[in-house]
Amino acid sequence: MNIIEMVLAFAVRHLLLSIVLFGVAVWLMRLRALGAERRSWLLLGVFALAVAFAVRIVPAGLDDHAAGAGHRTRARRRAAGRRRARG
């Protein structure tokens, strides 16, 4: 999976999660009549949860790719190590 596919997958997951969280917040707002301040706090909490979950679901390989140590680079390093070992 290349970096573009990983970022796209992350964006889709984050968007779906945000839609679900926002839906729950809207459902809670319709369930009970909330004042403006409580609605604001509820939406702030949903935003904070969406950000926290987004950071949690960052694809593991994304950091490696951003640092320039993608799958191909690791494979090249292994191949170079084998060549050196053969002498």
N, CA, C and O atoms as a Maestro MAE file, in Angstrom:
{
 s_m_m2io_version
 :::
 2.0.0
}

f_m_ct {
 s_m_title
 :::
 protein
 m_atom[348] {
  # First column is atom index #
  i_m_mmod_type
  r_m_x_coord
  r_m_y_coord
  r_m_z_coord
  i_m_residue_number
  s_m_chain_name
  s_m_pdb_residue_name
  s_m_pdb_atom_name
  i_m_atomic_number
  :::
  1 25 0.858 -1.172 0.000 1 A "MET " " N  " 7
  2 3 0.000 0.000 0.000 1 A "MET " " CA " 6
  3 2 0.904 1.235 0.000 1 A "MET " " C  " 6
  4 15 1.783 1.363 0.853 1 A "MET " " O  " 8
  5 25 0.692 2.127 -0.939 2 A "ASN " " N  " 7
  6 3 1.538 3.318 -0.988 2 A "ASN " " CA " 6
  7 2 0.970 4.421 -0.097 2 A "ASN " " C  " 6
  8 15 -0.098 4.271 0.498 2 A "ASN " " O  " 8
  9 25 1.688 5.507 -0.017 3 A "ILE " " N  " 7
  10 3 1.333 6.588 0.909 3 A "ILE " " CA " 6
  11 2 -0.011 7.215 0.560 3 A "ILE " " C  " 6
  12 15 -0.767 7.582 1.460 3 A "ILE " " O  " 8
  13 25 -0.323 7.343 -0.718 4 A "ILE " " N  " 7
  14 3 -1.585 7.957 -1.120 4 A "ILE " " CA " 6
  15 2 -2.759 7.079 -0.694 4 A "ILE " " C  " 6
  16 15 -3.762 7.586 -0.192 4 A "ILE " " O  " 8
  17 25 -2.642 5.775 -0.892 5 A "GLU " " N  " 7
  18 3 -3.705 4.869 -0.473 5 A "GLU " " CA " 6
  19 2 -3.874 4.875 1.040 5 A "GLU " " C  " 6
  20 15 -4.995 4.790 1.540 5 A "GLU " " O  " 8
  21 25 -2.771 4.975 1.766 6 A "MET " " N  " 7
  22 3 -2.842 4.990 3.230 6 A "MET " " CA " 6
  23 2 -3.529 6.259 3.728 6 A "MET " " C  " 6
  24 15 -4.361 6.200 4.634 6 A "MET " " O  " 8
  25 25 -3.190 7.388 3.149 7 A "VAL " " N  " 7
  26 3 -3.813 8.649 3.563 7 A "VAL " " CA " 6
  27 2 -5.298 8.646 3.202 7 A "VAL " " C  " 6
  28 15 -6.130 9.115 3.979 7 A "VAL " " O  " 8
  29 25 -5.625 8.120 2.034 8 A "LEU " " N  " 7
  30 3 -7.028 8.044 1.628 8 A "LEU " " CA " 6
  31 2 -7.817 7.138 2.570 8 A "LEU " " C  " 6
  32 15 -8.933 7.479 2.962 8 A "LEU " " O  " 8
  33 25 -7.252 5.994 2.935 9 A "ALA " " N  " 7
  34 3 -7.925 5.084 3.871 9 A "ALA " " CA " 6
  35 2 -8.117 5.755 5.226 9 A "ALA " " C  " 6
  36 15 -9.169 5.611 5.848 9 A "ALA " " O  " 8
  37 25 -7.107 6.487 5.682 10 A "PHE " " N  " 7
  38 3 -7.209 7.206 6.946 10 A "PHE " " CA " 6
  39 2 -8.313 8.258 6.874 10 A "PHE " " C  " 6
  40 15 -9.105 8.393 7.808 10 A "PHE " " O  " 8
  41 25 -8.368 8.994 5.780 11 A "ALA " " N  " 7
  42 3 -9.374 10.047 5.631 11 A "ALA " " CA " 6
  43 2 -10.783 9.470 5.618 11 A "ALA " " C  " 6
  44 15 -11.692 10.035 6.226 11 A "ALA " " O  " 8
  45 25 -10.967 8.357 4.933 12 A "VAL " " N  " 7
  46 3 -12.292 7.725 4.877 12 A "VAL " " CA " 6
  47 2 -12.703 7.232 6.259 12 A "VAL " " C  " 6
  48 15 -13.839 7.446 6.683 12 A "VAL " " O  " 8
  49 25 -11.783 6.573 6.965 13 A "ARG " " N  " 7
  50 3 -12.104 6.100 8.322 13 A "ARG " " CA " 6
  51 2 -12.457 7.262 9.242 13 A "ARG " " C  " 6
  52 15 -13.409 7.185 10.018 13 A "ARG " " O  " 8
  53 25 -11.683 8.333 9.147 14 A "HIS " " N  " 7
  54 3 -11.920 9.501 10.005 14 A "HIS " " CA " 6
  55 2 -13.267 10.139 9.671 14 A "HIS " " C  " 6
  56 15 -14.002 10.536 10.575 14 A "HIS " " O  " 8
  57 25 -13.593 10.241 8.404 15 A "LEU " " N  " 7
  58 3 -14.869 10.816 7.990 15 A "LEU " " CA " 6
  59 2 -16.034 9.976 8.487 15 A "LEU " " C  " 6
  60 15 -17.006 10.520 9.010 15 A "LEU " " O  " 8
  61 25 -15.954 8.654 8.332 16 A "LEU " " N  " 7
  62 3 -17.032 7.779 8.799 16 A "LEU " " CA " 6
  63 2 -17.197 7.846 10.315 16 A "LEU " " C  " 6
  64 15 -18.317 7.892 10.823 16 A "LEU " " O  " 8
  65 25 -16.093 7.850 11.018 17 A "LEU " " N  " 7
  66 3 -16.150 7.953 12.475 17 A "LEU " " CA " 6
  67 2 -16.764 9.281 12.907 17 A "LEU " " C  " 6
  68 15 -17.568 9.317 13.839 17 A "LEU " " O  " 8
  69 25 -16.397 10.359 12.246 18 A "SER " " N  " 7
  70 3 -16.954 11.671 12.572 18 A "SER " " CA " 6
  71 2 -18.455 11.719 12.309 18 A "SER " " C  " 6
  72 15 -19.205 12.306 13.090 18 A "SER " " O  " 8
  73 25 -18.893 11.107 11.217 19 A "ILE " " N  " 7
  74 3 -20.327 11.071 10.910 19 A "ILE " " CA " 6
  75 2 -21.081 10.312 11.989 19 A "ILE " " C  " 6
  76 15 -22.148 10.746 12.423 19 A "ILE " " O  " 8
  77 25 -20.536 9.185 12.423 20 A "VAL " " N  " 7
  78 3 -21.189 8.394 13.479 20 A "VAL " " CA " 6
  79 2 -21.256 9.190 14.783 20 A "VAL " " C  " 6
  80 15 -22.307 9.244 15.422 20 A "VAL " " O  " 8
  81 25 -20.155 9.800 15.177 21 A "LEU " " N  " 7
  82 3 -20.139 10.576 16.418 21 A "LEU " " CA " 6
  83 2 -21.093 11.766 16.347 21 A "LEU " " C  " 6
  84 15 -21.793 12.061 17.316 21 A "LEU " " O  " 8
  85 25 -21.122 12.447 15.205 22 A "PHE " " N  " 7
  86 3 -22.027 13.580 15.050 22 A "PHE " " CA " 6
  87 2 -23.480 13.109 15.078 22 A "PHE " " C  " 6
  88 15 -24.345 13.791 15.627 22 A "PHE " " O  " 8
  89 25 -23.749 11.939 14.485 23 A "GLY " " N  " 7
  90 3 -25.098 11.385 14.525 23 A "GLY " " CA " 6
  91 2 -25.550 11.089 15.943 23 A "GLY " " C  " 6
  92 15 -26.696 11.351 16.306 23 A "GLY " " O  " 8
  93 25 -24.652 10.547 16.738 24 A "VAL " " N  " 7
  94 3 -24.980 10.280 18.154 24 A "VAL " " CA " 6
  95 2 -25.254 11.595 18.883 24 A "VAL " " C  " 6
  96 15 -26.177 11.676 19.692 24 A "VAL " " O  " 8
  97 25 -24.461 12.612 18.600 25 A "ALA " " N  " 7
  98 3 -24.668 13.914 19.248 25 A "ALA " " CA " 6
  99 2 -26.019 14.516 18.854 25 A "ALA " " C  " 6
  100 15 -26.734 15.050 19.702 25 A "ALA " " O  " 8
  101 25 -26.362 14.431 17.582 26 A "VAL " " N  " 7
  102 3 -27.658 14.957 17.134 26 A "VAL " " CA " 6
  103 2 -28.790 14.165 17.778 26 A "VAL " " C  " 6
  104 15 -29.795 14.741 18.196 26 A "VAL " " O  " 8
  105 25 -28.631 12.848 17.858 27 A "TRP " " N  " 7
  106 3 -29.649 12.024 18.499 27 A "TRP " " CA " 6
  107 2 -29.834 12.437 19.964 27 A "TRP " " C  " 6
  108 15 -30.963 12.544 20.444 27 A "TRP " " O  " 8
  109 25 -28.720 12.669 20.673 28 A "LEU " " N  " 7
  110 3 -28.816 13.105 22.071 28 A "LEU " " CA " 6
  111 2 -29.472 14.473 22.188 28 A "LEU " " C  " 6
  112 15 -30.235 14.722 23.121 28 A "LEU " " O  " 8
  113 25 -29.175 15.362 21.240 29 A "MET " " N  " 7
  114 3 -29.784 16.698 21.293 29 A "MET " " CA " 6
  115 2 -31.290 16.626 21.045 29 A "MET " " C  " 6
  116 15 -32.047 17.411 21.616 29 A "MET " " O  " 8
  117 25 -31.730 15.691 20.199 30 A "ARG " " N  " 7
  118 3 -33.163 15.561 19.941 30 A "ARG " " CA " 6
  119 2 -33.871 14.788 21.056 30 A "ARG " " C  " 6
  120 15 -35.063 14.978 21.296 30 A "ARG " " O  " 8
  121 25 -33.124 13.917 21.732 31 A "LEU " " N  " 7
  122 3 -33.694 13.137 22.818 31 A "LEU " " CA " 6
  123 2 -34.070 14.029 23.994 31 A "LEU " " C  " 6
  124 15 -35.138 13.885 24.590 31 A "LEU " " O  " 8
  125 25 -33.180 14.943 24.312 32 A "ARG " " N  " 7
  126 3 -33.413 15.877 25.417 32 A "ARG " " CA " 6
  127 2 -33.261 17.296 24.914 32 A "ARG " " C  " 6
  128 15 -32.410 17.578 24.071 32 A "ARG " " O  " 8
  129 25 -34.069 18.167 25.420 33 A "ALA " " N  " 7
  130 3 -33.946 19.576 25.063 33 A "ALA " " CA " 6
  131 2 -32.747 20.144 25.826 33 A "ALA " " C  " 6
  132 15 -32.773 20.265 27.051 33 A "ALA " " O  " 8
  133 25 -31.705 20.487 25.082 34 A "LEU " " N  " 7
  134 3 -30.496 21.021 25.697 34 A "LEU " " CA " 6
  135 2 -30.389 22.512 25.412 34 A "LEU " " C  " 6
  136 15 -30.779 22.994 24.348 34 A "LEU " " O  " 8
  137 25 -29.856 23.219 26.380 35 A "GLY " " N  " 7
  138 3 -29.609 24.638 26.171 35 A "GLY " " CA " 6
  139 2 -28.418 24.832 25.239 35 A "GLY " " C  " 6
  140 15 -27.718 23.881 24.888 35 A "GLY " " O  " 8
  141 25 -28.212 26.054 24.856 36 A "ALA " " N  " 7
  142 3 -27.133 26.366 23.913 36 A "ALA " " CA " 6
  143 2 -25.768 25.984 24.486 36 A "ALA " " C  " 6
  144 15 -24.911 25.472 23.766 36 A "ALA " " O  " 8
  145 25 -25.569 26.235 25.778 37 A "GLU " " N  " 7
  146 3 -24.269 25.928 26.380 37 A "GLU " " CA " 6
  147 2 -24.014 24.422 26.402 37 A "GLU " " C  " 6
  148 15 -22.911 23.976 26.087 37 A "GLU " " O  " 8
  149 25 -25.023 23.640 26.769 38 A "ARG " " N  " 7
  150 3 -24.844 22.179 26.799 38 A "ARG " " CA " 6
  151 2 -24.652 21.602 25.401 38 A "ARG " " C  " 6
  152 15 -23.854 20.684 25.211 38 A "ARG " " O  " 8
  153 25 -25.385 22.137 24.419 39 A "ARG " " N  " 7
  154 3 -25.170 21.706 23.031 39 A "ARG " " CA " 6
  155 2 -23.746 21.998 22.594 39 A "ARG " " C  " 6
  156 15 -23.110 21.180 21.930 39 A "ARG " " O  " 8
  157 25 -23.251 23.165 22.971 40 A "SER " " N  " 7
  158 3 -21.886 23.547 22.622 40 A "SER " " CA " 6
  159 2 -20.872 22.593 23.254 40 A "SER " " C  " 6
  160 15 -19.924 22.170 22.592 40 A "SER " " O  " 8
  161 25 -21.066 22.254 24.528 41 A "TRP " " N  " 7
  162 3 -20.159 21.326 25.194 41 A "TRP " " CA " 6
  163 2 -20.234 19.926 24.574 41 A "TRP " " C  " 6
  164 15 -19.219 19.243 24.431 41 A "TRP " " O  " 8
  165 25 -21.439 19.515 24.212 42 A "LEU " " N  " 7
  166 3 -21.613 18.205 23.581 42 A "LEU " " CA " 6
  167 2 -20.860 18.150 22.247 42 A "LEU " " C  " 6
  168 15 -20.151 17.182 21.970 42 A "LEU " " O  " 8
  169 25 -21.013 19.180 21.433 43 A "LEU " " N  " 7
  170 3 -20.327 19.204 20.143 43 A "LEU " " CA " 6
  171 2 -18.814 19.319 20.315 43 A "LEU " " C  " 6
  172 15 -18.055 18.755 19.527 43 A "LEU " " O  " 8
  173 25 -18.377 20.042 21.335 44 A "LEU " " N  " 7
  174 3 -16.946 20.120 21.615 44 A "LEU " " CA " 6
  175 2 -16.411 18.744 22.019 44 A "LEU " " C  " 6
  176 15 -15.321 18.351 21.605 44 A "LEU " " O  " 8
  177 25 -17.177 18.025 22.822 45 A "GLY " " N  " 7
  178 3 -16.775 16.671 23.214 45 A "GLY " " CA " 6
  179 2 -16.710 15.731 22.016 45 A "GLY " " C  " 6
  180 15 -15.800 14.908 21.915 45 A "GLY " " O  " 8
  181 25 -17.673 15.853 21.113 46 A "VAL " " N  " 7
  182 3 -17.658 15.031 19.896 46 A "VAL " " CA " 6
  183 2 -16.431 15.359 19.060 46 A "VAL " " C  " 6
  184 15 -15.773 14.460 18.537 46 A "VAL " " O  " 8
  185 25 -16.120 16.646 18.932 47 A "PHE " " N  " 7
  186 3 -14.932 17.045 18.178 47 A "PHE " " CA " 6
  187 2 -13.666 16.473 18.821 47 A "PHE " " C  " 6
  188 15 -12.793 15.952 18.127 47 A "PHE " " O  " 8
  189 25 -13.573 16.573 20.149 48 A "ALA " " N  " 7
  190 3 -12.397 16.049 20.853 48 A "ALA " " CA " 6
  191 2 -12.283 14.529 20.665 48 A "ALA " " C  " 6
  192 15 -11.185 14.014 20.453 48 A "ALA " " O  " 8
  193 25 -13.397 13.819 20.741 49 A "LEU " " N  " 7
  194 3 -13.373 12.369 20.515 49 A "LEU " " CA " 6
  195 2 -12.947 12.033 19.089 49 A "LEU " " C  " 6
  196 15 -12.176 11.098 18.874 49 A "LEU " " O  " 8
  197 25 -13.444 12.789 18.120 50 A "ALA " " N  " 7
  198 3 -13.079 12.533 16.725 50 A "ALA " " CA " 6
  199 2 -11.584 12.734 16.519 50 A "ALA " " C  " 6
  200 15 -10.943 11.950 15.819 50 A "ALA " " O  " 8
  201 25 -11.027 13.774 17.120 51 A "VAL " " N  " 7
  202 3 -9.589 14.020 17.000 51 A "VAL " " CA " 6
  203 2 -8.795 12.923 17.707 51 A "VAL " " C  " 6
  204 15 -7.798 12.433 17.176 51 A "VAL " " O  " 8
  205 25 -9.236 12.540 18.903 52 A "ALA " " N  " 7
  206 3 -8.522 11.500 19.656 52 A "ALA " " CA " 6
  207 2 -8.547 10.172 18.911 52 A "ALA " " C  " 6
  208 15 -7.531 9.481 18.835 52 A "ALA " " O  " 8
  209 25 -9.702 9.815 18.360 53 A "PHE " " N  " 7
  210 3 -9.785 8.568 17.604 53 A "PHE " " CA " 6
  211 2 -8.970 8.644 16.325 53 A "PHE " " C  " 6
  212 15 -8.370 7.651 15.912 53 A "PHE " " O  " 8
  213 25 -8.942 9.805 15.697 54 A "ALA " " N  " 7
  214 3 -8.166 9.961 14.461 54 A "ALA " " CA " 6
  215 2 -6.682 9.744 14.732 54 A "ALA " " C  " 6
  216 15 -5.993 9.084 13.954 54 A "ALA " " O  " 8
  217 25 -6.198 10.294 15.820 55 A "VAL " " N  " 7
  218 3 -4.795 10.101 16.175 55 A "VAL " " CA " 6
  219 2 -4.537 8.634 16.492 55 A "VAL " " C  " 6
  220 15 -3.466 8.109 16.188 55 A "VAL " " O  " 8
  221 25 -5.508 7.981 17.096 56 A "ARG " " N  " 7
  222 3 -5.353 6.572 17.476 56 A "ARG " " CA " 6
  223 2 -5.345 5.644 16.268 56 A "ARG " " C  " 6
  224 15 -4.681 4.607 16.292 56 A "ARG " " O  " 8
  225 25 -6.078 6.003 15.203 57 A "ILE " " N  " 7
  226 3 -6.188 5.098 14.061 57 A "ILE " " CA " 6
  227 2 -5.237 5.449 12.926 57 A "ILE " " C  " 6
  228 15 -5.379 4.931 11.818 57 A "ILE " " O  " 8
  229 25 -4.272 6.320 13.187 58 A "VAL " " N  " 7
  230 3 -3.294 6.628 12.140 58 A "VAL " " CA " 6
  231 2 -2.635 5.318 11.726 58 A "VAL " " C  " 6
  232 15 -2.138 4.576 12.574 58 A "VAL " " O  " 8
  233 25 -2.629 5.037 10.450 59 A "PRO " " N  " 7
  234 3 -2.011 3.782 9.998 59 A "PRO " " CA " 6
  235 2 -0.565 3.687 10.472 59 A "PRO " " C  " 6
  236 15 0.184 4.662 10.422 59 A "PRO " " O  " 8
  237 25 -0.192 2.516 10.924 60 A "ALA " " N  " 7
  238 3 1.140 2.324 11.494 60 A "ALA " " CA " 6
  239 2 2.236 2.635 10.496 60 A "ALA " " C  " 6
  240 15 3.276 3.172 10.877 60 A "ALA " " O  " 8
  241 25 2.034 2.319 9.249 61 A "GLY " " N  " 7
  242 3 3.066 2.543 8.253 61 A "GLY " " CA " 6
  243 2 3.172 3.974 7.783 61 A "GLY " " C  " 6
  244 15 4.133 4.328 7.101 61 A "GLY " " O  " 8
  245 25 2.195 4.817 8.133 62 A "LEU " " N  " 7
  246 3 2.214 6.192 7.666 62 A "LEU " " CA " 6
  247 2 3.434 6.931 8.186 62 A "LEU " " C  " 6
  248 15 4.049 7.699 7.446 62 A "LEU " " O  " 8
  249 25 3.795 6.716 9.439 63 A "ASP " " N  " 7
  250 3 4.978 7.372 9.997 63 A "ASP " " CA " 6
  251 2 6.241 6.906 9.291 63 A "ASP " " C  " 6
  252 15 7.142 7.705 9.036 63 A "ASP " " O  " 8
  253 25 6.314 5.614 8.973 64 A "ASP " " N  " 7
  254 3 7.476 5.098 8.262 64 A "ASP " " CA " 6
  255 2 7.606 5.731 6.884 64 A "ASP " " C  " 6
  256 15 8.702 6.099 6.461 64 A "ASP " " O  " 8
  257 25 6.490 5.854 6.194 65 A "HIS " " N  " 7
  258 3 6.533 6.463 4.862 65 A "HIS " " CA " 6
  259 2 6.894 7.935 4.946 65 A "HIS " " C  " 6
  260 15 7.651 8.439 4.116 65 A "HIS " " O  " 8
  261 25 6.359 8.626 5.941 66 A "ALA " " N  " 7
  262 3 6.665 10.047 6.085 66 A "ALA " " CA " 6
  263 2 8.143 10.247 6.392 66 A "ALA " " C  " 6
  264 15 8.730 11.258 6.003 66 A "ALA " " O  " 8
  265 25 8.739 9.297 7.080 67 A "ALA " " N  " 7
  266 3 10.160 9.400 7.415 67 A "ALA " " CA " 6
  267 2 11.044 8.898 6.278 67 A "ALA " " C  " 6
  268 15 12.270 8.942 6.378 67 A "ALA " " O  " 8
  269 25 10.433 8.423 5.206 68 A "GLY " " N  " 7
  270 3 11.208 7.958 4.065 68 A "GLY " " CA " 6
  271 2 11.679 6.523 4.194 68 A "GLY " " C  " 6
  272 15 12.563 6.091 3.455 68 A "GLY " " O  " 8
  273 25 11.105 5.788 5.118 69 A "ALA " " N  " 7
  274 3 11.521 4.392 5.319 69 A "ALA " " CA " 6
  275 2 10.369 3.472 4.942 69 A "ALA " " C  " 6
  276 15 9.943 2.644 5.748 69 A "ALA " " O  " 8
  277 25 9.874 3.610 3.744 70 A "GLY " " N  " 7
  278 3 8.753 2.806 3.275 70 A "GLY " " CA " 6
  279 2 9.150 1.367 3.043 70 A "GLY " " C  " 6
  280 15 10.296 0.982 3.277 70 A "GLY " " O  " 8
  281 25 8.211 0.581 2.588 71 A "HIS " " N  " 7
  282 3 8.420 -0.856 2.382 71 A "HIS " " CA " 6
  283 2 9.567 -1.110 1.399 71 A "HIS " " C  " 6
  284 15 10.416 -1.966 1.643 71 A "HIS " " O  " 8
  285 25 9.590 -0.381 0.313 72 A "ARG " " N  " 7
  286 3 10.641 -0.602 -0.685 72 A "ARG " " CA " 6
  287 2 12.015 -0.266 -0.130 72 A "ARG " " C  " 6
  288 15 12.991 -0.954 -0.427 72 A "ARG " " O  " 8
  289 25 12.096 0.785 0.670 73 A "THR " " N  " 7
  290 3 13.378 1.175 1.248 73 A "THR " " CA " 6
  291 2 13.895 0.083 2.178 73 A "THR " " C  " 6
  292 15 15.083 -0.238 2.154 73 A "THR " " O  " 8
  293 25 13.013 -0.490 2.997 74 A "ARG " " N  " 7
  294 3 13.427 -1.567 3.898 74 A "ARG " " CA " 6
  295 2 13.902 -2.773 3.110 74 A "ARG " " C  " 6
  296 15 14.894 -3.405 3.473 74 A "ARG " " O  " 8
  297 25 13.196 -3.096 2.030 75 A "ALA " " N  " 7
  298 3 13.596 -4.232 1.202 75 A "ALA " " CA " 6
  299 2 14.965 -3.985 0.578 75 A "ALA " " C  " 6
  300 15 15.780 -4.903 0.488 75 A "ALA " " O  " 8
  301 25 15.219 -2.770 0.152 76 A "ARG " " N  " 7
  302 3 16.529 -2.441 -0.425 76 A "ARG " " CA " 6
  303 2 17.631 -2.566 0.621 76 A "ARG " " C  " 6
  304 15 18.723 -3.051 0.325 76 A "ARG " " O  " 8
  305 25 17.340 -2.125 1.847 77 A "ARG " " N  " 7
  306 3 18.339 -2.239 2.916 77 A "ARG " " CA " 6
  307 2 18.662 -3.697 3.206 77 A "ARG " " C  " 6
  308 15 19.824 -4.060 3.390 77 A "ARG " " O  " 8
  309 25 17.605 -4.548 3.246 78 A "ARG " " N  " 7
  310 3 17.838 -5.971 3.492 78 A "ARG " " CA " 6
  311 2 18.676 -6.586 2.375 78 A "ARG " " C  " 6
  312 15 19.590 -7.371 2.631 78 A "ARG " " O  " 8
  313 25 18.358 -6.223 1.142 79 A "ALA " " N  " 7
  314 3 19.110 -6.780 -0.003 79 A "ALA " " CA " 6
  315 2 20.561 -6.305 0.044 79 A "ALA " " C  " 6
  316 15 21.471 -7.080 -0.249 79 A "ALA " " O  " 8
  317 25 20.788 -5.055 0.404 80 A "ALA " " N  " 7
  318 3 22.148 -4.545 0.496 80 A "ALA " " CA " 6
  319 2 22.908 -5.248 1.620 80 A "ALA " " C  " 6
  320 15 24.097 -5.532 1.477 80 A "ALA " " O  " 8
  321 25 22.238 -5.529 2.729 81 A "GLY " " N  " 7
  322 3 22.865 -6.241 3.844 81 A "GLY " " CA " 6
  323 2 23.263 -7.651 3.439 81 A "GLY " " C  " 6
  324 15 24.324 -8.136 3.829 81 A "GLY " " O  " 8
  325 25 22.406 -8.317 2.648 82 A "ARG " " N  " 7
  326 3 22.729 -9.660 2.186 82 A "ARG " " CA " 6
  327 2 23.928 -9.648 1.239 82 A "ARG " " C  " 6
  328 15 24.784 -10.531 1.281 82 A "ARG " " O  " 8
  329 25 23.965 -8.620 0.383 83 A "ARG " " N  " 7
  330 3 25.116 -8.536 -0.542 83 A "ARG " " CA " 6
  331 2 26.424 -8.329 0.225 83 A "ARG " " C  " 6
  332 15 27.454 -8.913 -0.110 83 A "ARG " " O  " 8
  333 25 26.362 -7.478 1.267 84 A "ARG " " N  " 7
  334 3 27.560 -7.235 2.074 84 A "ARG " " CA " 6
  335 2 27.988 -8.490 2.815 84 A "ARG " " C  " 6
  336 15 29.180 -8.759 2.963 84 A "ARG " " O  " 8
  337 25 26.990 -9.269 3.288 85 A "ALA " " N  " 7
  338 3 27.293 -10.490 4.036 85 A "ALA " " CA " 6
  339 2 27.958 -11.535 3.138 85 A "ALA " " C  " 6
  340 15 28.814 -12.294 3.593 85 A "ALA " " O  " 8
  341 25 27.568 -11.571 1.876 86 A "ARG " " N  " 7
  342 3 28.178 -12.519 0.940 86 A "ARG " " CA " 6
  343 2 29.619 -12.122 0.626 86 A "ARG " " C  " 6
  344 15 30.461 -12.969 0.330 86 A "ARG " " O  " 8
  345 25 29.878 -10.846 0.696 87 A "GLY " " N  " 7
  346 3 31.245 -10.362 0.532 87 A "GLY " " CA " 6
  347 2 31.626 -10.095 -0.837 87 A "GLY " " C  " 6
  348 15 32.757 -9.682 -1.094 87 A "GLY " " O  " 8
  :::
 }
 m_bond[347] {
  # First column is bond index #
  i_m_from
  i_m_to
  i_m_order
  :::
  1 1 2 1
  2 2 3 1
  3 3 4 2
  4 3 5 1
  5 5 6 1
  6 6 7 1
  7 7 8 2
  8 7 9 1
  9 9 10 1
  10 10 11 1
  11 11 12 2
  12 11 13 1
  13 13 14 1
  14 14 15 1
  15 15 16 2
  16 15 17 1
  17 17 18 1
  18 18 19 1
  19 19 20 2
  20 19 21 1
  21 21 22 1
  22 22 23 1
  23 23 24 2
  24 23 25 1
  25 25 26 1
  26 26 27 1
  27 27 28 2
  28 27 29 1
  29 29 30 1
  30 30 31 1
  31 31 32 2
  32 31 33 1
  33 33 34 1
  34 34 35 1
  35 35 36 2
  36 35 37 1
  37 37 38 1
  38 38 39 1
  39 39 40 2
  40 39 41 1
  41 41 42 1
  42 42 43 1
  43 43 44 2
  44 43 45 1
  45 45 46 1
  46 46 47 1
  47 47 48 2
  48 47 49 1
  49 49 50 1
  50 50 51 1
  51 51 52 2
  52 51 53 1
  53 53 54 1
  54 54 55 1
  55 55 56 2
  56 55 57 1
  57 57 58 1
  58 58 59 1
  59 59 60 2
  60 59 61 1
  61 61 62 1
  62 62 63 1
  63 63 64 2
  64 63 65 1
  65 65 66 1
  66 66 67 1
  67 67 68 2
  68 67 69 1
  69 69 70 1
  70 70 71 1
  71 71 72 2
  72 71 73 1
  73 73 74 1
  74 74 75 1
  75 75 76 2
  76 75 77 1
  77 77 78 1
  78 78 79 1
  79 79 80 2
  80 79 81 1
  81 81 82 1
  82 82 83 1
  83 83 84 2
  84 83 85 1
  85 85 86 1
  86 86 87 1
  87 87 88 2
  88 87 89 1
  89 89 90 1
  90 90 91 1
  91 91 92 2
  92 91 93 1
  93 93 94 1
  94 94 95 1
  95 95 96 2
  96 95 97 1
  97 97 98 1
  98 98 99 1
  99 99 100 2
  100 99 101 1
  101 101 102 1
  102 102 103 1
  103 103 104 2
  104 103 105 1
  105 105 106 1
  106 106 107 1
  107 107 108 2
  108 107 109 1
  109 109 110 1
  110 110 111 1
  111 111 112 2
  112 111 113 1
  113 113 114 1
  114 114 115 1
  115 115 116 2
  116 115 117 1
  117 117 118 1
  118 118 119 1
  119 119 120 2
  120 119 121 1
  121 121 122 1
  122 122 123 1
  123 123 124 2
  124 123 125 1
  125 125 126 1
  126 126 127 1
  127 127 128 2
  128 127 129 1
  129 129 130 1
  130 130 131 1
  131 131 132 2
  132 131 133 1
  133 133 134 1
  134 134 135 1
  135 135 136 2
  136 135 137 1
  137 137 138 1
  138 138 139 1
  139 139 140 2
  140 139 141 1
  141 141 142 1
  142 142 143 1
  143 143 144 2
  144 143 145 1
  145 145 146 1
  146 146 147 1
  147 147 148 2
  148 147 149 1
  149 149 150 1
  150 150 151 1
  151 151 152 2
  152 151 153 1
  153 153 154 1
  154 154 155 1
  155 155 156 2
  156 155 157 1
  157 157 158 1
  158 158 159 1
  159 159 160 2
  160 159 161 1
  161 161 162 1
  162 162 163 1
  163 163 164 2
  164 163 165 1
  165 165 166 1
  166 166 167 1
  167 167 168 2
  168 167 169 1
  169 169 170 1
  170 170 171 1
  171 171 172 2
  172 171 173 1
  173 173 174 1
  174 174 175 1
  175 175 176 2
  176 175 177 1
  177 177 178 1
  178 178 179 1
  179 179 180 2
  180 179 181 1
  181 181 182 1
  182 182 183 1
  183 183 184 2
  184 183 185 1
  185 185 186 1
  186 186 187 1
  187 187 188 2
  188 187 189 1
  189 189 190 1
  190 190 191 1
  191 191 192 2
  192 191 193 1
  193 193 194 1
  194 194 195 1
  195 195 196 2
  196 195 197 1
  197 197 198 1
  198 198 199 1
  199 199 200 2
  200 199 201 1
  201 201 202 1
  202 202 203 1
  203 203 204 2
  204 203 205 1
  205 205 206 1
  206 206 207 1
  207 207 208 2
  208 207 209 1
  209 209 210 1
  210 210 211 1
  211 211 212 2
  212 211 213 1
  213 213 214 1
  214 214 215 1
  215 215 216 2
  216 215 217 1
  217 217 218 1
  218 218 219 1
  219 219 220 2
  220 219 221 1
  221 221 222 1
  222 222 223 1
  223 223 224 2
  224 223 225 1
  225 225 226 1
  226 226 227 1
  227 227 228 2
  228 227 229 1
  229 229 230 1
  230 230 231 1
  231 231 232 2
  232 231 233 1
  233 233 234 1
  234 234 235 1
  235 235 236 2
  236 235 237 1
  237 237 238 1
  238 238 239 1
  239 239 240 2
  240 239 241 1
  241 241 242 1
  242 242 243 1
  243 243 244 2
  244 243 245 1
  245 245 246 1
  246 246 247 1
  247 247 248 2
  248 247 249 1
  249 249 250 1
  250 250 251 1
  251 251 252 2
  252 251 253 1
  253 253 254 1
  254 254 255 1
  255 255 256 2
  256 255 257 1
  257 257 258 1
  258 258 259 1
  259 259 260 2
  260 259 261 1
  261 261 262 1
  262 262 263 1
  263 263 264 2
  264 263 265 1
  265 265 266 1
  266 266 267 1
  267 267 268 2
  268 267 269 1
  269 269 270 1
  270 270 271 1
  271 271 272 2
  272 271 273 1
  273 273 274 1
  274 274 275 1
  275 275 276 2
  276 275 277 1
  277 277 278 1
  278 278 279 1
  279 279 280 2
  280 279 281 1
  281 281 282 1
  282 282 283 1
  283 283 284 2
  284 283 285 1
  285 285 286 1
  286 286 287 1
  287 287 288 2
  288 287 289 1
  289 289 290 1
  290 290 291 1
  291 291 292 2
  292 291 293 1
  293 293 294 1
  294 294 295 1
  295 295 296 2
  296 295 297 1
  297 297 298 1
  298 298 299 1
  299 299 300 2
  300 299 301 1
  301 301 302 1
  302 302 303 1
  303 303 304 2
  304 303 305 1
  305 305 306 1
  306 306 307 1
  307 307 308 2
  308 307 309 1
  309 309 310 1
  310 310 311 1
  311 311 312 2
  312 311 313 1
  313 313 314 1
  314 314 315 1
  315 315 316 2
  316 315 317 1
  317 317 318 1
  318 318 319 1
  319 319 320 2
  320 319 321 1
  321 321 322 1
  322 322 323 1
  323 323 324 2
  324 323 325 1
  325 325 326 1
  326 326 327 1
  327 327 328 2
  328 327 329 1
  329 329 330 1
  330 330 331 1
  331 331 332 2
  332 331 333 1
  333 333 334 1
  334 334 335 1
  335 335 336 2
  336 335 337 1
  337 337 338 1
  338 338 339 1
  339 339 340 2
  340 339 341 1
  341 341 342 1
  342 342 343 1
  343 343 344 2
  344 343 345 1
  345 345 346 1
  346 346 347 1
  347 347 348 2
  :::
 }
}
